[in-house]
């Protein structure tokens, strides 16, 4: 009897973390902030003012101010206005549940903020991936040198979140070496929309 009671109480911290996590999965709540949307469109418009030949069909906005268990990347069809949301991992040295430190330096294993342009699709270590060109000097322009790409990995999944809730008392997904990482089940859709010539904007709140 005593051991059963202890087991019930030991499960309380898991429930306390899991309840807000469930809210993020199932409730209709904002996943990308208005501030992130605004910053992304401002950055894209500023770049296109200098490069009017750039006419992307899609813009992706990643809001690193949101916890990683939320679908904090939105892909916007600039022609129709349709939006699709996806979970996205951040760099392992940028933080745990939230990304709050960012770097443009090689070997930092951090995410970088700012505006990117997608380049070619290729098959790499993690399967299908998209190369990224950082367009903001000293903020993300080392993206190619750092091999920062958009790819998929199994650690971006509900299963991984549930494992981390039980083992770490945290609903975080896995983390990358600085790349943008989506779920393997989403990579085909993401690649189809964000193949060569789309824009991606990463928003965050540095400390």
N, C-alpha and C positions, 0 to 999 in steps of 0.2 A: 504493500500500500504506500509506504513511504517513498519507495523508488519511483512509483507511478506519479505521485505528486511532484517530485523533483523534476521528472521528465516534462511534465506539463508546464512547470514554471520556467524551465530552461528554454522552452520553445517560445516564450513570450517575446524576447528581443527579435526573433525572426518575424513574428507576426507584426510587431511594431514597424519594422522596416518594410515588410511585404505589403501592408495596406496602402501606403502612399504609392508604392510601385504599381499596384493594381489600378489605382486611379489613373496613372499615366498611360496604362495599356488600354483601358476600356472607356474612360470618360472623354467627352468632347472638350478637350482643353487645348490651349495654345501650345504649340510645340516649337515654333520659331517666333521670336519676339518682333514687334513692329520696328524696334530699333535696328534689328539685324536686316530686315527687309529694306528699310530706308537706306542704310549704309551700303547695301549691295547694289541697289539701283543707282545711287549716287556715284559709286565707284565705276560701275559699268558705263553710265552716261558720260562721265569725265573721260574715260578711256576712249570711248567711241567719238567724242568730240575731236580728238586728235587722230583717230583711226576710223574715219567714217565708212571705210570699206568693210569693217567688221560688223556683220549682221547676224548674230547668233539666233537660232530658233529657241534655245533653252538656256536658262540660268539656274544654277544650283546655289542655294544659300544654306550654309552650315552655321548653326547657332551654338557655339561652344559654351555659352553662358548657361545652357540647359544641361541637366544631368544626362549621363550617357545612356540610361535605359530608355529615354524618350526617343521618338523618331524626330530628331533635331536637324535633319537635312531635308529641305524641300526642293524639288525640281519643278521649275515653273516653265510652262509652255508660253513663250512670249507672244505667240500668235493667237492662241485660244484662251489663255488665262488659266488653263487646267493646272492643278498642282498635285504632286505625289510626294508622300513623306516616307523617309527611310531612317533606320538607325545608322549611326556613323561613329566609329571609334576615333579616339584622339591618341596622340603620342604618349608613351608610358611615363615620360618625365614631365609632362604637362600637368599632371594631376591624376587623381584616382576617379572618383565619381564625376567630378567637374574638371574641365581644363581651365587652369588659371595662370599658367606660365607658358610663354611662347618664345620661339627662337628661330632664327634664320641660319644658324651655324651648323656645319656638318658635324655628325656624330653626337648632336645634342639629344636625339631621340625625342624631340618636342614637335608639336604641331606649329605651323606658321599661319598667321592671319593674312587677310588681304585678298586681292583679286588674282585669279588664275585663268589661263586659257587651256582648254584641253587639246592635246596633240593626238598622236596615233594610238590605236588600240594594239596590244601585243599580248602574247602568252608568256607569262613569267612564272616565278616560283609559286605564286598563289593562283595560277590559272589566268583567266582573262583580266586584263588591267588596262588603264588609260594613263598615258604620260601627261604630266602637267607642267606648264610653263608659268612661273611666278612673274607677275607683271608689276609688282611694287618694289622698287629699289630698297635694299637694306631691310625689307620686311619679309619677302618670300622669293626674292630673285635667285636664291641658291637652290630652288626646288629641283632643277634638273641635276645639278651637281650632287645633291643629297639623295637622288633617286626617289623623290617624293612622287607617288603615283596614287591613283584610286584603284583599289583592288578589293577582293572579298576574302573573308576568313570565317571559320566556324565559330570563333569567339564572339561574333556579333550575332547573337541568337537569344531567344527566350530561355532555352535550356541552360546556356552559360550564365544568364542572369540568376536563374533559380539556384544553380550550384553556388554562386557567389553569395547569395542570400544566406544559404545554410552554412557555408564555410567561412565567410568573411563578414557576415552581418551587413553586407552592402549589395545593393541591386545593380552594381556596375557591370558593364560588358567588358570584354578584353580590351587591351590597348596595343598600339602599334609602335613602330620605330619612327613615327612622324607622318606616315601615310594616312590618307582618308580610306577607311575600311568599311564596307557594307556587308550585309549578309550574303552568303552564296546564293540564296534563293532570289535575291534582288539584283545581282550583278548584270544579268542579261538585259533587264529593263533599263537599269541605270546606264549601261554602256550604249544601248540603242539610242537613248536620248542625249547622252553627253559625249558622243563620239566627236571626232575632230572639229574644233571650232566653237564649241560651247564655252560659256563662262561659269566659273565656280567662285563663290565668295565666302570666305571664312570670317565669321564675326566672333569676337570674344571680349572679355573684360579682364585685362591684365591687372595684377594687384597694384 
